[in-house]
Amino acid sequence: MSLLFNANDEVAVATGEADDTDTGTMLIWLYPMDVGVGGKVYLEKYVGGEGKRLRLNTNIEFLLDRDTTDLSIIASPANMSTFGADKWCCLAAVYDAAGANGDQKLYHGDINTDFVEAAAYGTQAVGSGDVVTDAGSDTQVGNTGATDPADEPAEARIAIAAWWSEELTLAELIEQQYSLSNTRAKAATVFFVALFPTPEERSGQSVTWVVTGATGSPWVPLNNSRPTLLGPEIEAGDVEIGGRDGGPSNAWGGSHIGIALDV
């Protein structure tokens, strides 16, 4: 399953997790219902103008607040060609506040396409000035509405959200793209939460998530050729039988059966 996020829905972990992760990687599997309007938060640690966020704001963007100019990575959906409405998409942002312009990157993929970098950027800047602390902010998946005045619903189904305190390479991102669980060292993992049917932490860390409003949806990204998580959507009552067909090296081998139950 995944969780469906509309207005004021979120999954959050209290202040203290992910504080001041100023170098890192965010990753999210989502099924957007609407990509024509901005103001949709997918993953963030951001309240009151401080923190970090991965969102759709007409363009796809990752922002990190600094005193003078913010670190920002911005690419239009046209340059993130696997991202779109009514399909499973995977997004990742890789950033380093101690890096240089051009170091910051956005990646996109889907159930049939390995991660690739954005074809072009509108902005790819490290920013300047001290990084603004986000230690007073909750970490949130899907919205800001429950704990922030600016309601920015994801309007999407979300299956997995993850955050690491290191910059993952493209090869590492592709490995993680097709895994149900965290593949990185525990020390470098902030969290890895699978949102089906309720938030399950798979990072090795002790992180407790609280659901506000978001409801279960019997849709997950699954793929015959990559029988870990990802591929053709299955709905309640569907049965999928298939074997591995050229999936990545970390995919489970052999045959598999997938059954979606309406519970």
C-alpha positions as CSV (number, residue, x, y, z in Angstrom):
1,M,0.0,0.0,0.0
2,S,0.9,3.7,-0.1
3,L,-0.6,6.7,1.7
4,L,-2.7,9.3,0.0
5,F,-2.0,12.9,0.9
6,N,-4.5,15.7,0.5
7,A,-4.9,19.0,2.3
8,N,-3.6,19.0,5.9
9,D,-2.4,15.3,5.6
10,E,1.1,14.4,6.6
11,V,3.4,11.9,8.2
12,A,5.7,13.5,10.6
13,V,8.5,12.8,13.1
14,A,9.1,15.2,15.9
15,T,11.9,17.8,16.2
16,G,15.3,16.1,16.8
17,E,15.4,13.8,13.8
18,A,17.4,15.1,10.8
19,D,18.5,18.3,12.6
20,D,20.9,20.3,10.5
21,T,21.6,17.6,7.9
22,D,23.5,20.1,5.7
23,T,25.0,17.4,3.3
24,G,22.7,14.7,2.2
25,T,20.3,12.9,-0.2
26,M,16.5,12.9,-0.2
27,L,14.6,10.2,-2.1
28,I,10.8,9.7,-2.5
29,W,8.6,7.3,-4.4
30,L,5.3,9.0,-5.3
31,Y,2.3,8.9,-7.6
32,P,1.3,12.5,-8.3
33,M,-2.4,13.2,-9.1
34,D,-1.7,16.8,-10.3
35,V,1.5,18.3,-11.6
36,G,0.0,21.3,-13.2
37,V,-0.1,23.5,-10.1
38,G,2.8,24.3,-7.8
39,G,3.0,24.4,-4.0
40,K,3.1,20.6,-3.4
41,V,5.5,19.5,-0.6
42,Y,6.8,15.9,-0.9
43,L,9.5,15.8,1.8
44,E,10.7,18.5,4.1
45,K,12.2,19.7,7.4
46,Y,10.9,23.2,7.3
47,V,8.8,25.4,9.5
48,G,8.5,29.2,9.6
49,G,10.9,29.9,6.7
50,E,13.7,27.7,7.9
51,G,14.9,24.3,6.8
52,K,15.0,22.1,3.7
53,R,12.3,20.9,1.3
54,L,11.8,18.8,-1.8
55,R,8.7,19.9,-3.6
56,L,6.9,20.8,-6.9
57,N,6.5,24.6,-7.2
58,T,5.7,24.8,-10.9
59,N,9.3,23.4,-11.2
60,I,10.8,20.6,-9.2
61,E,13.0,22.1,-6.6
62,F,15.1,21.4,-3.5
63,L,15.8,24.3,-1.2
64,L,18.1,24.7,1.8
65,D,17.9,28.0,3.8
66,R,21.1,30.1,4.2
67,D,21.5,33.6,5.7
68,T,22.4,35.4,2.5
69,T,21.2,33.3,-0.5
70,D,19.7,29.8,-0.3
71,L,21.1,26.6,-1.7
72,S,18.7,25.8,-4.5
73,I,18.3,23.1,-7.2
74,I,15.5,23.8,-9.7
75,A,14.6,21.9,-12.9
76,S,11.4,22.1,-15.0
77,P,9.3,19.0,-15.3
78,A,10.2,19.1,-19.0
79,N,13.8,18.3,-18.0
80,M,12.7,15.6,-15.6
81,S,10.9,13.5,-18.2
82,T,9.9,10.5,-16.1
83,F,8.0,12.8,-13.7
84,G,4.3,13.1,-14.4
85,A,0.8,12.8,-13.2
86,D,-1.0,9.5,-12.7
87,K,2.1,7.3,-12.7
88,W,4.7,6.1,-10.2
89,C,7.8,8.4,-10.1
90,C,10.9,8.5,-8.1
91,L,12.7,11.7,-7.3
92,A,16.0,12.4,-5.5
93,A,17.9,15.5,-4.5
94,V,21.7,15.4,-3.7
95,Y,23.1,18.4,-2.0
96,D,26.1,19.7,0.0
97,A,26.1,23.1,1.7
98,A,29.9,23.0,1.8
99,G,30.1,22.3,-1.9
100,A,30.2,24.6,-5.0
101,N,27.8,25.7,-7.6
102,G,26.9,22.7,-9.9
103,D,27.5,20.1,-7.2
104,Q,23.8,20.1,-6.3
105,K,21.8,17.6,-8.4
106,L,18.2,16.4,-9.0
107,Y,17.5,12.9,-10.3
108,H,14.3,11.3,-11.7
109,G,13.2,7.8,-12.6
110,D,10.1,5.5,-12.6
111,I,9.2,1.8,-12.5
112,N,10.8,1.2,-15.9
113,T,13.6,3.7,-15.9
114,D,16.8,3.9,-13.7
115,F,17.5,7.3,-12.1
116,V,19.0,9.8,-14.5
117,E,20.0,13.4,-13.8
118,A,17.9,16.3,-14.8
119,A,18.6,17.2,-18.5
120,A,19.0,20.9,-17.6
121,Y,18.6,23.2,-14.6
122,G,17.1,26.5,-14.0
123,T,19.2,26.9,-10.9
124,Q,22.0,24.8,-9.5
125,A,23.5,27.0,-6.7
126,V,25.1,26.3,-3.4
127,G,24.1,29.7,-2.0
128,S,26.0,31.7,0.6
129,G,26.1,32.7,4.2
130,D,25.5,30.5,7.3
131,V,23.2,27.6,7.0
132,V,20.0,28.4,9.0
133,T,19.4,25.8,11.7
134,D,16.3,23.7,11.3
135,A,16.5,22.2,14.8
136,G,13.1,23.7,15.6
137,S,11.3,22.0,12.8
138,D,9.6,18.6,12.4
139,T,10.4,16.3,9.5
140,Q,7.3,15.8,7.3
141,V,6.3,13.7,4.4
142,G,3.4,14.9,2.2
143,N,2.5,18.3,3.5
144,T,3.2,21.3,5.8
145,G,-0.4,21.8,6.8
146,A,-0.6,20.2,10.2
147,T,2.2,22.1,11.8
148,D,2.8,25.1,9.4
149,P,0.4,27.9,8.4
150,A,1.2,27.4,4.7
151,D,-0.8,24.3,3.6
152,E,1.0,22.7,0.7
153,P,-0.6,19.3,0.1
154,A,1.4,16.8,-1.9
155,E,-1.8,15.6,-3.7
156,A,-0.1,12.3,-4.3
157,R,0.2,8.7,-3.1
158,I,3.6,8.2,-1.4
159,A,5.1,4.8,-0.8
160,I,8.7,5.5,0.4
161,A,10.6,8.4,1.7
162,A,14.2,8.4,2.7
163,W,17.0,10.8,3.8
164,W,20.7,10.1,4.1
165,S,23.4,12.4,5.6
166,E,25.7,11.7,2.7
167,E,25.7,12.4,-1.0
168,L,24.7,9.2,-2.8
169,T,26.3,8.6,-6.2
170,L,24.1,7.8,-9.2
171,A,25.0,4.1,-8.9
172,E,24.1,4.1,-5.2
173,L,20.8,5.9,-6.0
174,I,19.9,3.3,-8.6
175,E,20.6,0.5,-6.1
176,Q,18.4,2.2,-3.5
177,Q,15.7,3.0,-6.1
178,Y,14.7,-0.6,-6.4
179,S,15.0,-1.6,-2.7
180,L,12.3,-2.0,-0.2
181,S,14.8,-1.3,2.6
182,N,17.7,1.0,3.4
183,T,20.9,-0.2,1.7
184,R,23.2,2.4,3.3
185,A,25.2,2.3,6.5
186,K,23.1,3.0,9.5
187,A,25.3,5.9,10.6
188,A,24.7,7.7,7.3
189,T,20.9,7.1,7.3
190,V,18.6,9.7,8.8
191,F,15.5,7.6,8.0
192,F,14.0,5.2,5.5
193,V,10.2,4.9,6.0
194,A,7.9,2.7,4.0
195,L,4.4,4.0,4.1
196,F,2.4,0.8,3.7
197,P,-0.1,0.3,5.3
198,T,1.3,2.3,8.2
199,P,4.7,4.0,8.4
200,E,7.4,1.3,9.0
201,E,10.9,2.5,9.7
202,R,13.5,0.5,7.8
203,S,16.6,2.5,8.4
204,G,17.9,0.7,11.5
205,Q,17.3,4.0,13.4
206,S,14.6,4.4,16.2
207,V,12.3,6.8,14.5
208,T,8.6,7.1,15.4
209,W,6.3,8.5,12.8
210,V,2.8,10.1,13.4
211,V,0.1,10.0,10.7
212,T,-2.2,13.0,10.4
213,G,-5.1,12.5,8.0
214,A,-3.3,10.5,5.3
215,T,-5.3,7.4,4.3
216,G,-4.2,4.0,3.0
217,S,-4.3,3.5,-0.7
218,P,-4.1,-0.1,-2.2
219,W,-1.6,1.1,-4.8
220,V,2.1,0.4,-4.7
221,P,4.9,0.6,-7.4
222,L,5.6,-3.0,-8.5
223,N,7.4,-4.3,-11.5
224,N,7.8,-7.9,-12.8
225,S,11.4,-7.3,-13.9
226,R,12.3,-5.7,-10.6
227,P,10.5,-7.8,-7.9
228,T,11.5,-5.7,-4.9
229,L,9.0,-2.9,-4.8
230,L,8.4,-1.4,-8.1
231,G,6.2,-1.7,-11.2
232,P,2.7,-1.8,-12.7
233,E,0.1,-0.6,-10.2
234,I,-1.9,-3.4,-8.6
235,E,-5.2,-2.6,-7.0
236,A,-7.4,-4.4,-4.5
237,G,-8.2,-7.9,-5.7
238,D,-5.4,-8.1,-8.3
239,V,-3.0,-11.0,-8.5
240,E,0.4,-10.6,-10.2
241,I,2.6,-13.6,-11.0
242,G,6.0,-13.2,-12.6
243,G,9.7,-13.8,-12.5
244,R,12.8,-11.7,-12.8
245,D,13.4,-10.3,-16.2
246,G,16.6,-8.4,-16.4
247,G,16.2,-6.4,-13.2
248,P,19.1,-4.7,-11.4
249,S,21.7,-6.7,-9.5
250,N,20.2,-6.0,-6.2
251,A,16.7,-7.2,-7.2
252,W,15.4,-10.5,-5.7
253,G,16.0,-13.4,-8.1
254,G,13.5,-16.1,-9.0
255,S,9.8,-16.0,-9.3
256,H,7.4,-13.9,-7.3
257,I,3.7,-13.5,-6.6
258,G,2.1,-10.2,-5.7
259,I,-1.4,-10.0,-4.3
260,A,-3.1,-6.8,-3.3
261,L,-5.8,-7.2,-0.7
262,D,-8.5,-4.7,0.2
263,V,-8.1,-4.6,4.0
